[in-house]
Amino acid sequence: MTNGADRRVIDGPAVEAALAGLGERDVVREWAERFSVLADPSRLTLLVCIHYAREICVSDLAVAAGMTDTAVSQALRLLRAHGLVTARRTGRIVRYRLADATVHELIHHVRPHPDH
C-alpha cells in the first residue's frame, strides 16, 4: 500500500483505522481552536468560576477570578465568540453562563465538584 508520495505503509489496516478515526480534518482543526481558547489559564479560570456560579455578572466574576473587570470583559468577548458562554441581561446587569456541554464536562475533570 502506498500513498500519493509513494511512501510504503507497513501496516495498512492500522493506517486505515487511523484515517477512519481522524475523519474530517476540519473537525480536528475546530477542536484544536477550541482547545487553544481553553489553554489560557485566565479563560479557563473564568469558565470554572462560571460553571460553579451557574450564572454570574462581570464584576462578581472578576472578584472570584482575581482579575480586573476589563480583563474579564475582554476574555468573555472571546468566549462568547467561540460559543462557550452566553449572556443574559436583567436590567443593567449582564450575567454569563456556560453554553457548551463539552466544556461543562471538561471542567468536571479540571475541577470536580467539591462534594465529590
Secondary structure by P-SEA (a helix, b strand, c coil): cccccccccccaaaaaaaaaaaccaaaaaaaaaaaaaaccaaaaaaaaaaaaaccccaaaaaaaacccaaaaaaaaaaaaaaccbbbbbcccbbbbbbccaaaaaaaaaacccccc
